[in-house]
């Protein structure tokens, strides 16, 4: 009897695809939460910098007014 080498109707191809899919899923679940987190808006960034003491009250007020003006 002649054997074409594809035994079980190509199940070895299925298993390769299955294990590749498993690896892809595991790597996608391993991504840090920080990558999935949404980006800060400019106002949120400004508020965070002000709260951390990186900018003065005067600078905060000026930049906040500019952001609010630009948003209109």
PDB file with one MODEL, atoms N, CA, C and O in Angstrom:
MODEL        1
ATOM      1  N   UNK A   1       0.845  -1.178   0.000  1.00  0.00           N
ATOM      2  CA  UNK A   1       0.000   0.000   0.000  1.00  0.00           C
ATOM      3  C   UNK A   1       0.896   1.248   0.000  1.00  0.00           C
ATOM      4  O   UNK A   1       1.941   1.269   0.649  1.00  0.00           O
ATOM      5  N   UNK A   2       0.489   2.249  -0.708  1.00  0.00           N
ATOM      6  CA  UNK A   2       1.260   3.485  -0.841  1.00  0.00           C
ATOM      7  C   UNK A   2       0.944   4.428   0.322  1.00  0.00           C
ATOM      8  O   UNK A   2      -0.220   4.596   0.684  1.00  0.00           O
ATOM      9  N   UNK A   3       1.975   5.043   0.909  1.00  0.00           N
ATOM     10  CA  UNK A   3       1.798   5.979   2.031  1.00  0.00           C
ATOM     11  C   UNK A   3       2.306   7.343   1.586  1.00  0.00           C
ATOM     12  O   UNK A   3       3.451   7.471   1.153  1.00  0.00           O
ATOM     13  N   UNK A   4       1.445   8.380   1.694  1.00  0.00           N
ATOM     14  CA  UNK A   4       1.833   9.695   1.184  1.00  0.00           C
ATOM     15  C   UNK A   4       2.506  10.589   2.231  1.00  0.00           C
ATOM     16  O   UNK A   4       2.933  11.693   1.893  1.00  0.00           O
ATOM     17  N   UNK A   5       2.612  10.155   3.469  1.00  0.00           N
ATOM     18  CA  UNK A   5       3.322  10.926   4.473  1.00  0.00           C
ATOM     19  C   UNK A   5       2.486  11.951   5.217  1.00  0.00           C
ATOM     20  O   UNK A   5       3.028  12.662   6.063  1.00  0.00           O
ATOM     21  N   UNK A   6       1.217  12.061   4.949  1.00  0.00           N
ATOM     22  CA  UNK A   6       0.377  13.047   5.623  1.00  0.00           C
ATOM     23  C   UNK A   6      -0.412  12.423   6.776  1.00  0.00           C
ATOM     24  O   UNK A   6      -1.388  13.031   7.214  1.00  0.00           O
ATOM     25  N   UNK A   7      -0.066  11.302   7.267  1.00  0.00           N
ATOM     26  CA  UNK A   7      -0.769  10.550   8.297  1.00  0.00           C
ATOM     27  C   UNK A   7      -1.763  11.337   9.134  1.00  0.00           C
ATOM     28  O   UNK A   7      -1.507  12.487   9.491  1.00  0.00           O
ATOM     29  N   UNK A   8      -2.854  10.742   9.436  1.00  0.00           N
ATOM     30  CA  UNK A   8      -3.947  11.320  10.224  1.00  0.00           C
ATOM     31  C   UNK A   8      -4.522  12.576   9.585  1.00  0.00           C
ATOM     32  O   UNK A   8      -5.014  13.454  10.293  1.00  0.00           O
ATOM     33  N   UNK A   9      -4.471  12.674   8.309  1.00  0.00           N
ATOM     34  CA  UNK A   9      -5.102  13.796   7.608  1.00  0.00           C
ATOM     35  C   UNK A   9      -4.491  15.147   7.925  1.00  0.00           C
ATOM     36  O   UNK A   9      -5.195  16.156   7.889  1.00  0.00           O
ATOM     37  N   UNK A  10      -3.230  15.199   8.229  1.00  0.00           N
ATOM     38  CA  UNK A  10      -2.574  16.485   8.483  1.00  0.00           C
ATOM     39  C   UNK A  10      -2.655  16.944   9.929  1.00  0.00           C
ATOM     40  O   UNK A  10      -2.580  18.145  10.190  1.00  0.00           O
ATOM     41  N   UNK A  11      -2.806  16.035  10.869  1.00  0.00           N
ATOM     42  CA  UNK A  11      -2.904  16.417  12.280  1.00  0.00           C
ATOM     43  C   UNK A  11      -1.636  17.099  12.784  1.00  0.00           C
ATOM     44  O   UNK A  11      -1.705  17.925  13.694  1.00  0.00           O
ATOM     45  N   UNK A  12      -0.488  16.770  12.215  1.00  0.00           N
ATOM     46  CA  UNK A  12       0.736  17.431  12.673  1.00  0.00           C
ATOM     47  C   UNK A  12       0.684  18.928  12.377  1.00  0.00           C
ATOM     48  O   UNK A  12       1.234  19.719  13.144  1.00  0.00           O
ATOM     49  N   UNK A  13       0.039  19.334  11.291  1.00  0.00           N
ATOM     50  CA  UNK A  13      -0.128  20.760  10.987  1.00  0.00           C
ATOM     51  C   UNK A  13      -1.024  21.401  12.042  1.00  0.00           C
ATOM     52  O   UNK A  13      -0.748  22.505  12.512  1.00  0.00           O
ATOM     53  N   UNK A  14      -2.091  20.707  12.409  1.00  0.00           N
ATOM     54  CA  UNK A  14      -2.993  21.211  13.450  1.00  0.00           C
ATOM     55  C   UNK A  14      -2.229  21.441  14.748  1.00  0.00           C
ATOM     56  O   UNK A  14      -2.381  22.486  15.380  1.00  0.00           O
ATOM     57  N   UNK A  15      -1.406  20.470  15.150  1.00  0.00           N
ATOM     58  CA  UNK A  15      -0.695  20.600  16.414  1.00  0.00           C
ATOM     59  C   UNK A  15       0.327  21.728  16.377  1.00  0.00           C
ATOM     60  O   UNK A  15       0.513  22.410  17.385  1.00  0.00           O
ATOM     61  N   UNK A  16       0.989  21.944  15.254  1.00  0.00           N
ATOM     62  CA  UNK A  16       1.896  23.092  15.137  1.00  0.00           C
ATOM     63  C   UNK A  16       1.132  24.395  15.317  1.00  0.00           C
ATOM     64  O   UNK A  16       1.559  25.275  16.065  1.00  0.00           O
ATOM     65  N   UNK A  17       0.004  24.515  14.633  1.00  0.00           N
ATOM     66  CA  UNK A  17      -0.804  25.733  14.755  1.00  0.00           C
ATOM     67  C   UNK A  17      -1.342  25.896  16.169  1.00  0.00           C
ATOM     68  O   UNK A  17      -1.388  27.009  16.694  1.00  0.00           O
ATOM     69  N   UNK A  18      -1.746  24.795  16.784  1.00  0.00           N
ATOM     70  CA  UNK A  18      -2.255  24.838  18.154  1.00  0.00           C
ATOM     71  C   UNK A  18      -1.196  25.374  19.113  1.00  0.00           C
ATOM     72  O   UNK A  18      -1.486  26.269  19.907  1.00  0.00           O
ATOM     73  N   UNK A  19       0.024  24.842  19.057  1.00  0.00           N
ATOM     74  CA  UNK A  19       1.071  25.270  19.977  1.00  0.00           C
ATOM     75  C   UNK A  19       1.534  26.699  19.701  1.00  0.00           C
ATOM     76  O   UNK A  19       1.888  27.429  20.627  1.00  0.00           O
ATOM     77  N   UNK A  20       1.533  27.092  18.449  1.00  0.00           N
ATOM     78  CA  UNK A  20       1.857  28.489  18.131  1.00  0.00           C
ATOM     79  C   UNK A  20       0.805  29.409  18.734  1.00  0.00           C
ATOM     80  O   UNK A  20       1.146  30.449  19.299  1.00  0.00           O
ATOM     81  N   UNK A  21      -0.471  29.041  18.621  1.00  0.00           N
ATOM     82  CA  UNK A  21      -1.551  29.845  19.203  1.00  0.00           C
ATOM     83  C   UNK A  21      -1.422  29.915  20.721  1.00  0.00           C
ATOM     84  O   UNK A  21      -1.630  30.978  21.306  1.00  0.00           O
ATOM     85  N   UNK A  22      -1.083  28.810  21.363  1.00  0.00           N
ATOM     86  CA  UNK A  22      -0.905  28.798  22.822  1.00  0.00           C
ATOM     87  C   UNK A  22       0.220  29.749  23.225  1.00  0.00           C
ATOM     88  O   UNK A  22       0.074  30.505  24.186  1.00  0.00           O
ATOM     89  N   UNK A  23       1.324  29.719  22.511  1.00  0.00           N
ATOM     90  CA  UNK A  23       2.454  30.596  22.824  1.00  0.00           C
ATOM     91  C   UNK A  23       2.071  32.060  22.638  1.00  0.00           C
ATOM     92  O   UNK A  23       2.424  32.900  23.467  1.00  0.00           O
ATOM     93  N   UNK A  24       1.357  32.375  21.565  1.00  0.00           N
ATOM     94  CA  UNK A  24       0.927  33.754  21.319  1.00  0.00           C
ATOM     95  C   UNK A  24       0.019  34.237  22.446  1.00  0.00           C
ATOM     96  O   UNK A  24       0.174  35.359  22.927  1.00  0.00           O
ATOM     97  N   UNK A  25      -0.919  33.406  22.866  1.00  0.00           N
ATOM     98  CA  UNK A  25      -1.829  33.788  23.956  1.00  0.00           C
ATOM     99  C   UNK A  25      -1.051  34.012  25.248  1.00  0.00           C
ATOM    100  O   UNK A  25      -1.305  34.987  25.955  1.00  0.00           O
ATOM    101  N   UNK A  26      -0.120  33.138  25.565  1.00  0.00           N
ATOM    102  CA  UNK A  26       0.657  33.298  26.795  1.00  0.00           C
ATOM    103  C   UNK A  26       1.483  34.580  26.781  1.00  0.00           C
ATOM    104  O   UNK A  26       1.575  35.263  27.801  1.00  0.00           O
ATOM    105  N   UNK A  27       2.078  34.914  25.655  1.00  0.00           N
ATOM    106  CA  UNK A  27       2.844  36.155  25.572  1.00  0.00           C
ATOM    107  C   UNK A  27       1.942  37.379  25.650  1.00  0.00           C
ATOM    108  O   UNK A  27       2.338  38.393  26.224  1.00  0.00           O
ATOM    109  N   UNK A  28       0.748  37.311  25.091  1.00  0.00           N
ATOM    110  CA  UNK A  28      -0.156  38.465  25.148  1.00  0.00           C
ATOM    111  C   UNK A  28      -0.679  38.681  26.560  1.00  0.00           C
ATOM    112  O   UNK A  28      -0.960  39.818  26.939  1.00  0.00           O
ATOM    113  N   UNK A  29      -0.816  37.623  27.343  1.00  0.00           N
ATOM    114  CA  UNK A  29      -1.257  37.765  28.729  1.00  0.00           C
ATOM    115  C   UNK A  29      -0.144  38.279  29.625  1.00  0.00           C
ATOM    116  O   UNK A  29      -0.411  38.776  30.719  1.00  0.00           O
ATOM    117  N   UNK A  30       1.086  38.169  29.181  1.00  0.00           N
ATOM    118  CA  UNK A  30       2.242  38.554  29.976  1.00  0.00           C
ATOM    119  C   UNK A  30       2.590  40.036  29.841  1.00  0.00           C
ATOM    120  O   UNK A  30       3.532  40.497  30.485  1.00  0.00           O
ATOM    121  N   UNK A  31       1.865  40.788  29.032  1.00  0.00           N
ATOM    122  CA  UNK A  31       2.195  42.200  28.851  1.00  0.00           C
ATOM    123  C   UNK A  31       1.911  42.963  30.136  1.00  0.00           C
ATOM    124  O   UNK A  31       0.890  42.724  30.782  1.00  0.00           O
ATOM    125  N   UNK A  32       2.790  43.871  30.514  1.00  0.00           N
ATOM    126  CA  UNK A  32       2.587  44.648  31.736  1.00  0.00           C
ATOM    127  C   UNK A  32       1.325  45.502  31.653  1.00  0.00           C
ATOM    128  O   UNK A  32       0.909  45.929  30.576  1.00  0.00           O
ATOM    129  N   UNK A  33       0.741  45.735  32.802  1.00  0.00           N
ATOM    130  CA  UNK A  33      -0.479  46.542  32.874  1.00  0.00           C
ATOM    131  C   UNK A  33      -0.197  47.957  32.385  1.00  0.00           C
ATOM    132  O   UNK A  33      -1.073  48.592  31.799  1.00  0.00           O
ATOM    133  N   UNK A  34       1.010  48.457  32.618  1.00  0.00           N
ATOM    134  CA  UNK A  34       1.335  49.817  32.202  1.00  0.00           C
ATOM    135  C   UNK A  34       1.214  50.001  30.697  1.00  0.00           C
ATOM    136  O   UNK A  34       0.900  51.098  30.234  1.00  0.00           O
ATOM    137  N   UNK A  35       1.457  48.947  29.926  1.00  0.00           N
ATOM    138  CA  UNK A  35       1.304  49.063  28.472  1.00  0.00           C
ATOM    139  C   UNK A  35      -0.159  49.127  28.069  1.00  0.00           C
ATOM    140  O   UNK A  35      -0.512  49.766  27.078  1.00  0.00           O
ATOM    141  N   UNK A  36      -1.013  48.458  28.845  1.00  0.00           N
ATOM    142  CA  UNK A  36      -2.432  48.425  28.514  1.00  0.00           C
ATOM    143  C   UNK A  36      -3.171  49.649  29.044  1.00  0.00           C
ATOM    144  O   UNK A  36      -4.308  49.906  28.650  1.00  0.00           O
ATOM    145  N   UNK A  37      -2.537  50.399  29.928  1.00  0.00           N
ATOM    146  CA  UNK A  37      -3.175  51.557  30.543  1.00  0.00           C
ATOM    147  C   UNK A  37      -3.318  52.678  29.514  1.00  0.00           C
ATOM    148  O   UNK A  37      -2.463  52.855  28.647  1.00  0.00           O
ATOM    149  N   UNK A  38      -4.396  53.418  29.625  1.00  0.00           N
ATOM    150  CA  UNK A  38      -4.601  54.526  28.687  1.00  0.00           C
ATOM    151  C   UNK A  38      -3.581  55.624  28.954  1.00  0.00           C
ATOM    152  O   UNK A  38      -3.020  55.719  30.045  1.00  0.00           O
ATOM    153  N   UNK A  39      -3.357  56.436  27.955  1.00  0.00           N
ATOM    154  CA  UNK A  39      -2.398  57.532  28.090  1.00  0.00           C
ATOM    155  C   UNK A  39      -3.010  58.672  28.882  1.00  0.00           C
ATOM    156  O   UNK A  39      -4.217  58.907  28.823  1.00  0.00           O
ATOM    157  N   UNK A  40      -2.167  59.378  29.624  1.00  0.00           N
ATOM    158  CA  UNK A  40      -2.615  60.537  30.388  1.00  0.00           C
ATOM    159  C   UNK A  40      -2.938  61.683  29.441  1.00  0.00           C
ATOM    160  O   UNK A  40      -2.262  61.888  28.433  1.00  0.00           O
ATOM    161  N   UNK A  41      -3.979  62.420  29.783  1.00  0.00           N
ATOM    162  CA  UNK A  41      -4.272  63.633  29.028  1.00  0.00           C
ATOM    163  C   UNK A  41      -3.267  64.701  29.467  1.00  0.00           C
ATOM    164  O   UNK A  41      -2.652  64.569  30.525  1.00  0.00           O
ATOM    165  N   UNK A  42      -3.095  65.746  28.673  1.00  0.00           N
ATOM    166  CA  UNK A  42      -2.172  66.808  29.078  1.00  0.00           C
ATOM    167  C   UNK A  42      -2.542  67.429  30.431  1.00  0.00           C
ATOM    168  O   UNK A  42      -1.660  67.762  31.223  1.00  0.00           O
ATOM    169  N   UNK A  43      -3.839  67.582  30.693  1.00  0.00           N
ATOM    170  CA  UNK A  43      -4.261  68.159  31.971  1.00  0.00           C
ATOM    171  C   UNK A  43      -3.926  67.222  33.131  1.00  0.00           C
ATOM    172  O   UNK A  43      -3.485  67.682  34.184  1.00  0.00           O
ATOM    173  N   UNK A  44      -4.128  65.921  32.953  1.00  0.00           N
ATOM    174  CA  UNK A  44      -3.782  64.960  34.006  1.00  0.00           C
ATOM    175  C   UNK A  44      -2.278  64.963  34.274  1.00  0.00           C
ATOM    176  O   UNK A  44      -1.844  64.885  35.424  1.00  0.00           O
ATOM    177  N   UNK A  45      -1.499  65.053  33.220  1.00  0.00           N
ATOM    178  CA  UNK A  45      -0.048  65.121  33.366  1.00  0.00           C
ATOM    179  C   UNK A  45       0.354  66.381  34.130  1.00  0.00           C
ATOM    180  O   UNK A  45       1.215  66.331  35.009  1.00  0.00           O
ATOM    181  N   UNK A  46      -0.267  67.499  33.796  1.00  0.00           N
ATOM    182  CA  UNK A  46       0.007  68.759  34.479  1.00  0.00           C
ATOM    183  C   UNK A  46      -0.355  68.663  35.960  1.00  0.00           C
ATOM    184  O   UNK A  46       0.408  69.106  36.819  1.00  0.00           O
ATOM    185  N   UNK A  47      -1.512  68.087  36.256  1.00  0.00           N
ATOM    186  CA  UNK A  47      -1.945  67.939  37.651  1.00  0.00           C
ATOM    187  C   UNK A  47      -0.988  67.037  38.430  1.00  0.00           C
ATOM    188  O   UNK A  47      -0.676  67.315  39.588  1.00  0.00           O
ATOM    189  N   UNK A  48      -0.530  65.972  37.805  1.00  0.00           N
ATOM    190  CA  UNK A  48       0.402  65.065  38.471  1.00  0.00           C
ATOM    191  C   UNK A  48       1.729  65.760  38.760  1.00  0.00           C
ATOM    192  O   UNK A  48       2.290  65.600  39.844  1.00  0.00           O
ATOM    193  N   UNK A  49       2.229  66.526  37.802  1.00  0.00           N
ATOM    194  CA  UNK A  49       3.491  67.246  38.005  1.00  0.00           C
ATOM    195  C   UNK A  49       3.358  68.302  39.099  1.00  0.00           C
ATOM    196  O   UNK A  49       4.288  68.516  39.877  1.00  0.00           O
ATOM    197  N   UNK A  50       2.197  68.964  39.157  1.00  0.00           N
ATOM    198  CA  UNK A  50       1.959  69.969  40.198  1.00  0.00           C
ATOM    199  C   UNK A  50       1.884  69.294  41.569  1.00  0.00           C
ATOM    200  O   UNK A  50       2.467  69.779  42.539  1.00  0.00           O
ATOM    201  N   UNK A  51       1.172  68.182  41.642  1.00  0.00           N
ATOM    202  CA  UNK A  51       1.042  67.460  42.913  1.00  0.00           C
ATOM    203  C   UNK A  51       2.390  66.937  43.399  1.00  0.00           C
ATOM    204  O   UNK A  51       2.625  66.852  44.604  1.00  0.00           O
ATOM    205  N   UNK A  52       3.266  66.591  42.479  1.00  0.00           N
ATOM    206  CA  UNK A  52       4.589  66.085  42.848  1.00  0.00           C
ATOM    207  C   UNK A  52       5.564  67.212  43.189  1.00  0.00           C
ATOM    208  O   UNK A  52       6.689  66.949  43.617  1.00  0.00           O
ATOM    209  N   UNK A  53       5.143  68.456  43.004  1.00  0.00           N
ATOM    210  CA  UNK A  53       5.996  69.592  43.315  1.00  0.00           C
ATOM    211  C   UNK A  53       7.013  69.909  42.239  1.00  0.00           C
ATOM    212  O   UNK A  53       7.983  70.624  42.493  1.00  0.00           O
ATOM    213  N   UNK A  54       6.805  69.390  41.048  1.00  0.00           N
ATOM    214  CA  UNK A  54       7.757  69.623  39.959  1.00  0.00           C
ATOM    215  C   UNK A  54       7.597  71.005  39.335  1.00  0.00           C
ATOM    216  O   UNK A  54       8.538  71.526  38.737  1.00  0.00           O
ATOM    217  N   UNK A  55       6.420  71.601  39.469  1.00  0.00           N
ATOM    218  CA  UNK A  55       6.172  72.936  38.910  1.00  0.00           C
ATOM    219  C   UNK A  55       5.525  73.808  39.984  1.00  0.00           C
ATOM    220  O   UNK A  55       4.888  73.305  40.910  1.00  0.00           O
ATOM    221  N   UNK A  56       5.698  75.114  39.846  1.00  0.00           N
ATOM    222  CA  UNK A  56       5.140  76.055  40.823  1.00  0.00           C
ATOM    223  C   UNK A  56       3.653  76.276  40.564  1.00  0.00           C
ATOM    224  O   UNK A  56       3.122  75.898  39.520  1.00  0.00           O
ATOM    225  N   UNK A  57       2.995  76.900  41.546  1.00  0.00           N
ATOM    226  CA  UNK A  57       1.571  77.203  41.409  1.00  0.00           C
ATOM    227  C   UNK A  57       1.344  78.142  40.231  1.00  0.00           C
ATOM    228  O   UNK A  57       0.393  77.972  39.468  1.00  0.00           O
ATOM    229  N   UNK A  58       2.212  79.123  40.085  1.00  0.00           N
ATOM    230  CA  UNK A  58       2.082  80.082  38.980  1.00  0.00           C
ATOM    231  C   UNK A  58       2.196  79.372  37.627  1.00  0.00           C
ATOM    232  O   UNK A  58       1.395  79.605  36.722  1.00  0.00           O
ATOM    233  N   UNK A  59       3.188  78.515  37.509  1.00  0.00           N
ATOM    234  CA  UNK A  59       3.379  77.782  36.258  1.00  0.00           C
ATOM    235  C   UNK A  59       2.192  76.857  35.987  1.00  0.00           C
ATOM    236  O   UNK A  59       1.749  76.719  34.846  1.00  0.00           O
ATOM    237  N   UNK A  60       1.681  76.224  37.050  1.00  0.00           N
ATOM    238  CA  UNK A  60       0.519  75.340  36.912  1.00  0.00           C
ATOM    239  C   UNK A  60      -0.684  76.120  36.384  1.00  0.00           C
ATOM    240  O   UNK A  60      -1.345  75.685  35.441  1.00  0.00           O
ATOM    241  N   UNK A  61      -0.962  77.267  36.992  1.00  0.00           N
ATOM    242  CA  UNK A  61      -2.122  78.067  36.580  1.00  0.00           C
ATOM    243  C   UNK A  61      -1.985  78.545  35.134  1.00  0.00           C
ATOM    244  O   UNK A  61      -2.955  78.515  34.377  1.00  0.00           O
ATOM    245  N   UNK A  62      -0.785  78.986  34.749  1.00  0.00           N
ATOM    246  CA  UNK A  62      -0.562  79.453  33.377  1.00  0.00           C
ATOM    247  C   UNK A  62      -0.797  78.330  32.362  1.00  0.00           C
ATOM    248  O   UNK A  62      -1.494  78.511  31.363  1.00  0.00           O
ATOM    249  N   UNK A  63      -0.209  77.188  32.637  1.00  0.00           N
ATOM    250  CA  UNK A  63      -0.340  76.061  31.700  1.00  0.00           C
ATOM    251  C   UNK A  63      -1.770  75.531  31.659  1.00  0.00           C
ATOM    252  O   UNK A  63      -2.263  75.140  30.601  1.00  0.00           O
ATOM    253  N   UNK A  64      -2.433  75.519  32.815  1.00  0.00           N
ATOM    254  CA  UNK A  64      -3.819  75.049  32.865  1.00  0.00           C
ATOM    255  C   UNK A  64      -4.714  75.975  32.038  1.00  0.00           C
ATOM    256  O   UNK A  64      -5.565  75.510  31.281  1.00  0.00           O
ATOM    257  N   UNK A  65      -4.517  77.285  32.188  1.00  0.00           N
ATOM    258  CA  UNK A  65      -5.308  78.247  31.422  1.00  0.00           C
ATOM    259  C   UNK A  65      -5.058  78.067  29.923  1.00  0.00           C
ATOM    260  O   UNK A  65      -5.993  78.130  29.124  1.00  0.00           O
ATOM    261  N   UNK A  66      -3.811  77.844  29.548  1.00  0.00           N
ATOM    262  CA  UNK A  66      -3.496  77.642  28.129  1.00  0.00           C
ATOM    263  C   UNK A  66      -4.153  76.368  27.603  1.00  0.00           C
ATOM    264  O   UNK A  66      -4.700  76.366  26.500  1.00  0.00           O
ATOM    265  N   UNK A  67      -4.107  75.293  28.375  1.00  0.00           N
ATOM    266  CA  UNK A  67      -4.746  74.043  27.950  1.00  0.00           C
ATOM    267  C   UNK A  67      -6.255  74.216  27.793  1.00  0.00           C
ATOM    268  O   UNK A  67      -6.847  73.734  26.827  1.00  0.00           O
ATOM    269  N   UNK A  68      -6.867  74.905  28.748  1.00  0.00           N
ATOM    270  CA  UNK A  68      -8.315  75.119  28.673  1.00  0.00           C
ATOM    271  C   UNK A  68      -8.673  76.013  27.492  1.00  0.00           C
ATOM    272  O   UNK A  68      -9.701  75.808  26.848  1.00  0.00           O
ATOM    273  N   UNK A  69      -7.829  77.001  27.205  1.00  0.00           N
ATOM    274  CA  UNK A  69      -8.078  77.893  26.071  1.00  0.00           C
ATOM    275  C   UNK A  69      -7.931  77.138  24.751  1.00  0.00           C
ATOM    276  O   UNK A  69      -8.734  77.316  23.835  1.00  0.00           O
ATOM    277  N   UNK A  70      -6.903  76.297  24.660  1.00  0.00           N
ATOM    278  CA  UNK A  70      -6.664  75.528  23.437  1.00  0.00           C
ATOM    279  C   UNK A  70      -7.747  74.488  23.192  1.00  0.00           C
ATOM    280  O   UNK A  70      -7.990  74.102  22.049  1.00  0.00           O
ATOM    281  N   UNK A  71      -8.396  74.032  24.255  1.00  0.00           N
ATOM    282  CA  UNK A  71      -9.438  73.005  24.123  1.00  0.00           C
ATOM    283  C   UNK A  71     -10.723  73.570  23.526  1.00  0.00           C
ATOM    284  O   UNK A  71     -11.554  72.822  23.010  1.00  0.00           O
ATOM    285  N   UNK A  72     -10.885  74.878  23.597  1.00  0.00           N
ATOM    286  CA  UNK A  72     -12.122  75.501  23.087  1.00  0.00           C
ATOM    287  C   UNK A  72     -12.093  75.676  21.605  1.00  0.00           C
ATOM    288  O   UNK A  72     -13.052  76.182  21.023  1.00  0.00           O
TER     289      UNK A  72
ENDMDL
END
